[in-house]
Amino acid sequence: MDTANEIKKLRTDMGMNRKEFCDYYNIPYRTVTDWEAGKRKMPEYVLELMEFKADVNQLKTANTREI
Protein backbone atom coordinates (compact mmCIF):
# COMPACT_ATOMS: atom_id res chain seq x y z
CA MET A 1 0.00 0.00 0.00
CA ASP A 2 1.35 3.43 -0.86
CA THR A 3 1.77 6.15 1.74
CA ALA A 4 -1.20 8.20 0.47
CA ASN A 5 -3.54 5.26 1.02
CA GLU A 6 -1.92 4.33 4.33
CA ILE A 7 -2.49 7.78 5.83
CA LYS A 8 -6.11 7.81 4.67
CA LYS A 9 -6.67 4.29 6.03
CA LEU A 10 -5.19 5.26 9.40
CA ARG A 11 -7.46 8.30 9.55
CA THR A 12 -10.60 6.38 8.61
CA ASP A 13 -9.73 3.48 10.93
CA MET A 14 -9.53 6.03 13.74
CA GLY A 15 -13.01 7.26 12.78
CA MET A 16 -11.83 10.80 12.16
CA ASN A 17 -12.49 13.28 9.43
CA ARG A 18 -9.51 15.16 8.05
CA LYS A 19 -9.91 18.17 10.38
CA GLU A 20 -10.14 16.00 13.49
CA PHE A 21 -7.11 14.03 12.35
CA CYS A 22 -5.11 17.22 11.76
CA ASP A 23 -6.08 18.60 15.16
CA TYR A 24 -5.23 15.30 16.89
CA TYR A 25 -1.75 15.15 15.36
CA ASN A 26 -1.22 18.93 15.18
CA ILE A 27 -0.46 18.78 11.45
CA PRO A 28 -1.63 21.47 9.01
CA TYR A 29 -4.79 20.53 7.10
CA ARG A 30 -3.17 21.28 3.74
CA THR A 31 -0.28 18.95 4.51
CA VAL A 32 -2.56 15.99 5.23
CA THR A 33 -4.66 16.83 2.17
CA ASP A 34 -1.53 16.80 0.00
CA TRP A 35 -0.33 13.53 1.56
CA GLU A 36 -3.66 11.83 0.89
CA ALA A 37 -3.76 13.17 -2.68
CA GLY A 38 -0.22 11.97 -3.32
CA LYS A 39 0.98 15.52 -4.03
CA ARG A 40 3.54 15.39 -1.23
CA LYS A 41 5.41 12.44 0.16
CA MET A 42 5.17 11.92 3.87
CA PRO A 43 8.36 10.76 5.60
CA GLU A 44 8.09 7.07 6.56
CA TYR A 45 8.94 7.79 10.20
CA VAL A 46 5.97 10.16 10.48
CA LEU A 47 3.53 7.41 9.55
CA GLU A 48 5.21 5.06 12.02
CA LEU A 49 4.89 7.65 14.80
CA MET A 50 1.24 8.27 13.92
CA GLU A 51 0.47 4.56 14.01
CA PHE A 52 2.27 4.25 17.34
CA LYS A 53 0.28 7.11 18.87
CA ALA A 54 -2.97 5.62 17.54
CA ASP A 55 -2.09 2.22 19.07
CA VAL A 56 -1.22 3.78 22.44
CA ASN A 57 -4.45 5.76 22.44
CA GLN A 58 -6.42 2.62 21.61
CA LEU A 59 -4.76 0.77 24.51
CA LYS A 60 -5.54 3.61 26.91
CA THR A 61 -9.16 3.61 25.80
CA ALA A 62 -9.42 -0.16 26.22
CA ASN A 63 -7.88 0.01 29.71
CA THR A 64 -10.26 2.79 30.74
CA ARG A 65 -13.24 0.66 29.73
CA GLU A 66 -12.02 -2.23 31.88
CA ILE A 67 -11.79 -0.12 35.04
N, C-alpha and C positions, 0 to 999 in steps of 0.2 A: 504494500500500500504506500502511495506517495505521501509526502508530508502534508500537502493541502488536504487530502482526505483524512489523514490521521488527526489533524487538529479539529476538523469539523466533527469527526466521530467522537473524539474526546468531549467536545462541547455538548453534543446531543446526548451522549451517554450520561453526562452530568445533569441533563434536563435543563440546560440554560440556553437562553437566547444569546445573541452575540454581545449585547450590551451588558448583560449580567456576567457573562464570561470575562469580558474586558475589565469590568469592575472588580471581579473576584481576583484576577491575576494582576491587576493594575497595569494593563497593557493598553496602549491607545487603540481605539476602535478601528481606525484606518489600517493599522498594522495587522490586526487579526483579519480584517476584510481582505487585505492584499495576500496574506498567507493562504486563506481559504480559496481565493481565486487563482492561486498559483502565480501571482504577479511578483511576489517576493518570496525568497527562500528563508524559512525559519531555521536557525541553527539547531542541530540535532539535540544538543544538550538542553535547550529550552523546552523541547517537547518532553524529554526525560524528566526534567524538574516539574513540569506541569502534571505529568502522570503520577509522579511521586506525591505531590501535594494532594491530588485528587484521591489517591489511595489512602493517605493518612487521614484525610477528612472523612472518608467513608468508614474507616476503622473507628474514628472518634464517634461518629454518628451511631454505629452499631453498638459500641460500648455504652453509650448513653441510654440506648433503648433497653439494654439488659439490666441497668441499675434500677 
